[in-house]
Amino acid sequence: STRAESYLRLPPESDLAGLALQPRRVIDYGAFRWAVVSDEDAARLLAAGRSDLVVADAGLVRVPGYSFDPLRDGEPRLAFAERATAGEAGLHLVKLVGPPRSDWFRELEAAGLRVLQYYPHNSYLVWSDAAAATRVRGLDFVRWVGSFHPAYKLGSTLASRSGKIANLVAFVFADGDREAVVDSLAALGGETVRVAKASADGAFHTVEMVADATTIPELAKNSHVIWLGYRSPRPVLDDEMSD
C-alpha cells in the first residue's frame, strides 16, 4: 500500500489552529510534539518559510546500499536470491511512526520481538518469528514491518572483491549460541580466523574468516548475519585521529 504523509516536530506550545494544521496524529513527547500531516500541509509550511518544523525524509528507512519509504514507494526491487525467505524466524525491520518511546520498546518485547539496533529513521532491527512480526503490525505506533533481506547486509568494502577474501568479517547476532552460529558460517565455506565478542552481553560477535567471494550470497542468507564486510588481516589506522 502507499501512504503519502509527512512529519513535523513542533514545540510543545505550538498553536495547531494558528498554523492551519489538521494533523492525522499528534504524539506528545513533553519537550516537543510529533505530528503526522498530509504532504500538502508540509509543502505549505515549507512555502511559508517554516522548514524548521518539517522533518525531511522522516519516512525513509536507510540500510547499507538502500534508502526507501516502504509505504510511499514500496521496498527495493530485489532479485530472488537477494531476498529473505518468507515465514522464517530471523531478522526484521520495524519502522516506528515517530521517535521511539520506552513504552513502545516494552510493547515490542511483550509481543515477542528482541530489539537489536537502530537504523535511520526511527527504525529498528529486531529478531522475530513470523507470528510476532504479524502481531506488532497491529500496534498503533508501528508504521511498517519488513524482512531484513540479505541485500541489506553487504558492506561497501565488498563491492569490487572477487576470489579469496582475507579477511571477510561477519557481524552476527549469536544470542548465547556462538558456537552454532560460527559453525553455520564455516559450513558455507569460510575458514574461521578469529571470533570476538562485539557486545558486553555476548549477544553480538564478529567472525573473521577466509572465504571465497562466491560464498557471500549464502553467507548473507544466514539468518544470524547482520552485516558482511572486509577487514585487513594487518593492523591499520581506523577511526582514530590526533593533533
C-alpha positions, 0 to 999 in steps of 0.5 A: 500500500502507499501512504503519502504523509509527512512529519513535523516536530513542533514545540510543545506550545505550538498553536495547531489552529494558528498554523492551519494544521489538521494533523492525522496524529499528534504524539506528545513527547513533553519537550516537543510534539510529533505530528503526522500531516498530509504532504500538502500541509508540509509543502505549505509550511515549507512555502511559508518559510517554516522548514524548521518544523518539517522533518525531511525524509522522516519516512525513509528507512536507510540500510547499507546500499538502500534508502526507501519509504516502504509505504510511499514507494514500496521496498527495493526491487530485489532479485530472488536470491537477494531476498529473505525467505518468507515465514522464517524466524530471523531478522526484521525491520520495524519502522516506528511512526515517530521517535521511539518511546520506552513504552513502545520498546516494552510493547515490542518485547511483550509481543515477542520481538528482541530489539537489536539496533537502530537504523535511520529513521526511527527504525529498528532491527529486531529478531522475530518469528513470523507470528510476532512480526504479524502481531506488532503490525497491529500496534498503533505506533508501528508504521511498517514491518519488513524482512531484513533481506540479505541485500541489506547486509553487504558492506561497501568494502565488498563491492569490487572483491572477487576470489579469496577474501582475507579477511571477510568479517561477519557481524552476527547476532549469536544470542548465547549460541556462538558456537552454532552460529560460527559453525553455520558460517564455516559450513558455507565455506569460510575458514574461521580466523578469529571470533570476538565478542562485539557486545558486553552481553555476548549477544553480538560477535564478529567472525573473521574468516577466509572465504571465497567471494562466491560464498557471500550470497549464502553467507548473507542468507544466514539468518544470524548475519547482520552485516558482511564486510572486509577487514585487513588481516594487518593492523591499520589506522581506523577511526582514530585521529590526533593533533 
